[in-house]
Amino acid sequence: MQRTDFQTMPCSIARTLAVVGEPWTPLVLRDIVFGLTKFDELQRDLGVATNILTDRLTTLVEHGLLTRTPYQRRPLRYRYELTDKGADLVPVLLALMRWGDRWAAEPAGPPVTIMHHSCGQVTEATTICSVCGEPLHAKDIGARGGPGARRGPGAYLLPGWLTAPGRPELRDAAPPPRITSAGRFLAGPPDRAG
């Protein structure tokens, strides 16, 4: 069966999944973030088959998320470390962790807590607006076409609400949808009453 090529979809989430969406990849990245940088350490911690771990590490190196440097010559062994591009995924990993802590943790609570080195306190990931600093919640956000918007398979921009500035072929009169607290898209302007 032919797999869908997420890399060709006009969606940044799909293109990210093309690189990090394979099973084990977020866990490999998690371990590297927390200091397990050698193949044997990663394999021992995760219990993943060596061929799968090799494939995941190779993909992450090829896409520039990790560097691979030899630390031993005979036999040749490598250490893997995050690049700046890879470090940009840390907030994504922390967001996945936060969701898991809230919705999938054991009754005893989360298995790990995150410490912020600057203040020495336990913390968790939050997502805020880069402009006003307010927290972002599903009910408070919408989407519109950006400069790279295009119609096609995998495009999350629904017909009737593409509003890409400077892209008249994508623009139409309908406003962008609102997202309800249940994560559903609603067409039209916000309800004046509520």
Backbone torsions as a table, in degrees:
resi	resn	phi	psi	omega
1	MET	NA	131.1	179.2
2	GLN	-74.8	129.5	176.9
3	ARG	-82.9	148.3	175.8
4	THR	-68.1	135.8	177.6
5	ASP	-88.5	94.5	-179.0
6	PHE	-62.7	-25.9	-177.6
7	GLN	-62.6	-25.2	-177.5
8	THR	-91.1	-6.9	-178.5
9	MET	-74.7	144.8	178.3
10	PRO	-81.5	60.0	-176.7
11	CYS	-150.7	125.7	-179.1
12	SER	-66.3	-31.0	177.4
13	ILE	-67.2	-46.0	178.9
14	ALA	-60.0	-43.4	-179.0
15	ARG	-67.4	-32.5	175.0
16	THR	-67.8	-43.5	179.0
17	LEU	-62.9	-29.3	176.8
18	ALA	-59.8	-27.7	-179.2
19	VAL	-97.5	-44.9	-171.7
20	VAL	-117.4	10.2	-174.4
21	GLY	-88.5	-3.8	177.9
22	GLU	-72.2	144.6	175.2
23	PRO	-55.2	146.9	-178.5
24	TRP	84.6	-27.8	-174.4
25	THR	-60.0	-48.1	178.2
26	PRO	-61.1	-32.5	179.2
27	LEU	-73.5	-35.4	174.1
28	VAL	-61.7	-47.4	178.8
29	LEU	-61.9	-42.3	178.2
30	ARG	-56.1	-48.8	-178.4
31	ASP	-62.7	-39.3	179.2
32	ILE	-66.6	-41.1	176.9
33	VAL	-57.3	-40.5	-176.6
34	PHE	-90.8	13.1	167.2
35	GLY	104.7	0.7	175.0
36	LEU	-90.9	105.0	-169.9
37	THR	-116.0	-7.2	-179.1
38	LYS	-101.1	147.7	-177.8
39	PHE	-52.0	-50.1	-177.8
40	ASP	-61.3	-38.6	177.8
41	GLU	-64.0	-44.7	-179.5
42	LEU	-64.0	-45.3	-178.1
43	GLN	-64.3	-42.5	-179.9
44	ARG	-65.3	-43.3	-178.0
45	ASP	-68.2	-43.3	-174.4
46	LEU	-85.5	-28.6	-175.5
47	GLY	70.6	21.4	-178.6
48	VAL	-84.5	149.7	177.2
49	ALA	-61.5	144.3	-175.3
50	THR	-62.9	-35.9	179.8
51	ASN	-66.5	-36.0	178.3
52	ILE	-69.7	-44.3	179.0
53	LEU	-62.0	-42.7	177.6
54	THR	-58.3	-45.6	179.7
55	ASP	-61.6	-45.2	-178.6
56	ARG	-64.3	-45.4	-179.9
57	LEU	-64.1	-41.6	178.9
58	THR	-61.0	-44.4	178.8
59	THR	-61.1	-44.5	-178.4
60	LEU	-66.7	-35.7	176.3
61	VAL	-69.9	-45.0	-179.4
62	GLU	-60.7	-33.7	-179.7
63	HIS	-89.8	3.9	174.1
64	GLY	78.8	19.7	177.9
65	LEU	-89.2	-24.5	179.3
66	LEU	-130.9	152.5	166.7
67	THR	-104.0	154.4	178.5
68	ARG	-127.1	115.1	-178.5
69	THR	-125.5	136.3	179.0
70	PRO	-68.8	138.3	173.3
71	TYR	-118.1	-8.1	178.9
72	GLN	-148.2	138.4	-176.0
73	ARG	-95.1	-37.3	-177.3
74	ARG	-129.2	105.7	-10.9
75	PRO	-70.8	159.7	-178.0
76	LEU	-69.3	123.2	179.0
77	ARG	-134.6	150.2	-173.4
78	TYR	-120.4	154.8	171.0
79	ARG	-111.6	139.2	-179.7
80	TYR	-112.6	132.4	179.2
81	GLU	-136.4	152.1	179.8
82	LEU	-69.1	140.6	167.4
83	THR	-90.0	178.8	174.7
84	ASP	-60.9	-38.3	178.5
85	LYS	-62.7	-42.8	177.7
86	GLY	-67.5	-39.5	179.9
87	ALA	-63.9	-25.9	176.7
88	ASP	-66.3	-13.6	176.5
89	LEU	-87.0	-10.2	-179.0
90	VAL	-56.5	-44.9	176.8
91	PRO	-58.9	-32.6	177.3
92	VAL	-66.3	-45.3	178.4
93	LEU	-61.7	-41.4	179.4
94	LEU	-66.6	-35.2	177.1
95	ALA	-67.1	-41.0	175.5
96	LEU	-61.7	-40.7	178.8
97	MET	-63.9	-43.6	-179.9
98	ARG	-61.5	-43.5	178.5
99	TRP	-61.8	-45.4	179.0
100	GLY	-62.7	-38.2	177.6
101	ASP	-62.9	-36.3	-177.8
102	ARG	-80.8	-41.3	-168.8
103	TRP	-111.8	-12.1	-174.8
104	ALA	-133.5	8.2	-177.6
105	ALA	-74.3	156.3	173.5
106	GLU	-65.4	160.5	178.0
107	PRO	-55.7	-29.5	179.6
108	ALA	-69.0	-18.9	179.0
109	GLY	118.0	-177.0	-177.8
110	PRO	-61.4	144.9	180.0
111	PRO	-76.1	-20.1	-176.5
112	VAL	-142.7	144.7	170.5
113	THR	-117.3	151.9	-178.5
114	ILE	-101.3	131.8	177.8
115	MET	-104.9	136.5	175.3
116	HIS	-93.5	116.3	-175.5
117	HIS	-60.7	-36.6	-175.7
118	SER	-62.7	-42.4	-176.8
119	CYS	-109.0	-10.0	178.1
120	GLY	75.5	14.2	-175.8
121	GLN	-106.2	156.8	171.4
122	VAL	-70.1	138.4	-177.0
123	THR	-140.7	173.9	173.1
124	GLU	-143.4	160.7	-178.9
125	ALA	-72.3	138.6	171.6
126	THR	-133.5	154.2	178.0
127	THR	-114.8	125.0	-178.6
128	ILE	-124.7	159.0	175.0
129	CYS	-67.3	130.4	-179.0
130	SER	-71.3	-12.5	-179.2
131	VAL	-96.4	-54.0	-173.6
132	CYS	-102.8	-13.0	178.1
133	GLY	83.4	0.2	179.1
134	GLU	-76.9	151.5	177.2
135	PRO	-62.1	145.1	176.7
136	LEU	-100.1	125.9	177.2
137	HIS	-124.8	157.3	-177.4
138	ALA	-53.5	-40.2	-176.7
139	LYS	-72.2	-12.9	-175.1
140	ASP	-103.4	2.9	-175.6
141	ILE	-122.0	158.7	174.2
142	GLY	-142.7	-176.2	-179.5
143	ALA	-140.9	153.2	172.0
144	ARG	-145.8	162.0	-178.6
145	GLY	-62.3	138.8	175.6
146	GLY	-101.9	-174.4	-176.6
147	PRO	-62.0	-25.0	179.0
148	GLY	-98.6	12.3	-176.1
149	ALA	-66.7	143.0	171.9
150	ARG	-156.8	154.2	177.7
151	ARG	-80.3	151.5	175.2
152	GLY	151.4	175.3	179.5
153	PRO	-56.7	134.4	178.9
154	GLY	87.3	-7.5	178.1
155	ALA	-73.5	126.8	-179.0
156	TYR	-88.1	0.6	177.6
157	LEU	-86.3	115.7	-174.0
158	LEU	-80.4	148.0	176.5
159	PRO	-55.9	141.3	177.8
160	GLY	98.2	-8.7	178.3
161	TRP	-142.3	20.5	171.2
162	LEU	-73.0	122.7	-179.5
163	THR	-135.9	68.5	-177.4
164	ALA	-88.0	113.6	177.6
165	PRO	-57.1	133.6	178.7
166	GLY	78.8	4.0	179.6
167	ARG	-124.5	75.5	-174.8
168	PRO	-58.5	-27.7	-179.8
169	GLU	-69.0	-16.0	179.5
170	LEU	-103.5	-14.2	-172.2
171	ARG	-84.4	139.7	163.8
172	ASP	-142.6	179.2	-166.7
173	ALA	-72.9	-22.6	-174.2
174	ALA	-70.9	140.2	177.5
175	PRO	-73.9	162.4	176.9
176	PRO	-64.0	154.5	-178.2
177	PRO	-76.0	162.2	169.3
178	ARG	-99.7	157.5	177.5
179	ILE	-111.3	127.5	-179.1
180	THR	-75.4	169.5	178.6
181	SER	-63.0	-20.8	176.6
182	ALA	-87.5	3.3	178.1
183	GLY	84.2	15.4	179.9
184	ARG	-93.1	144.3	177.9
185	PHE	-83.4	135.4	174.7
186	LEU	-120.5	132.2	177.6
187	ALA	-80.1	155.3	172.7
188	GLY	92.4	172.9	-176.9
189	PRO	-71.6	160.5	177.9
190	PRO	-58.3	148.6	178.0
191	ASP	-65.1	126.5	-178.6
192	ARG	-63.8	-30.4	-175.8
193	ALA	-79.2	-19.8	-169.2
194	GLY	-137.7	NA	NA
